[in-house]
Amino acid sequence: MKAYIAYFFVVIALLLQSPAHAGADNPALGGYDPVSYFKAFPEKGKRRLVATHAGTAYWFSVESNLEEFSSNPERFIPQYSGLCATNYREGFRRPANPLIYLLVDGKLYMFSSLSALQRWQVEGVSGQE
């Protein structure tokens, strides 16, 4: 019985750390600016430049990125709530590494590891949503 209770608390802790529960002190994407992925490379956001969308906080590196996100957040939010796309497709909720990502057809996909990214590329992106 104790093992089940411990497992329950571990699951709850993992869910509370997921991107869907990220707050201003625990932003999505590990604090990286979601707009920056679409411009050149991921940049760390600043705590003072924050926007919340659907209960999730996002930090931004510059004011113009915050404004751009605010005008169309759906364009910049990663697929699968920022969880690892490969693992999500396989039925697992694994946090992604914000520095391992892929842009496909204007959509941001995040991955937990280089091997997860490689599996995604080998299997192809089409039809995976």
C-alpha positions, -999 to +999 in steps of 0.1 A: +000+000+000+028+024+008+043+019-026+010+029-042+008+060-021+044+070-030+037+063-067+006+086-064+026+115-050+054+111-077+028+112-104+011+143-089+045+160-086+053+153-122+020+166-134+024+198-114+058+203-131+044+199-166+041+228-189+003+229-184+010+240-148+039+263-154+035+296-134+054+329-135+081+314-113+082+282-133+077+292-170+071+269-199+100+260-221+124+263-192+121+301-194+131+303-231+113+328-253+088+309-276+089+336-303+127+334-305+125+298-318+109+312-349+135+339-355+169+324-352+176+304-321+161+300-286+169+328-262+163+328-225+134+351-215+134+376-187+112+372-157+099+408-161+087+401-196+059+375-190+026+366-206+002+339-196-019+320-220-043+292-210-028+292-175+008+288-187+034+315-182+059+323-210+090+345-206+103+367-234+138+380-242+126+414-257+094+434-255+087+430-292+085+392-288+061+396-259+039+418-281+041+394-311+031+365-289+003+384-273-012+392-307-013+355-317-001+330-290-013+299-308+013+305-335+042+302-310+030+276-285+048+243-290+029+212-301+018+188-273+020+215-247+058+215-250+062+179-240+085+156-259+067+150-292+081+115-298+072+103-263+038+120-264+030+101-297+040+069-279+016+076-250+041+091-225+042+126-210+079+134-208+092+169-204+112+182-233+146+197-234+140+233-246+172+232-267+162+201-287+135+211-311+123+211-347+103+236-367+080+219-393+054+238-413+055+267-389+050+244-359+073+240-330+080+204-318+101+198-287+121+166-277+135+151-246+167+139-262+186+138-295+175+102-299+139+111-295+144+138-322+161+113-345+132+087-340+107+115-350+127+124-381+131+087-392+094+080-388+084+113-404+063+142-391+032+139-413+002+123-397+017+123-362-007+148-346 
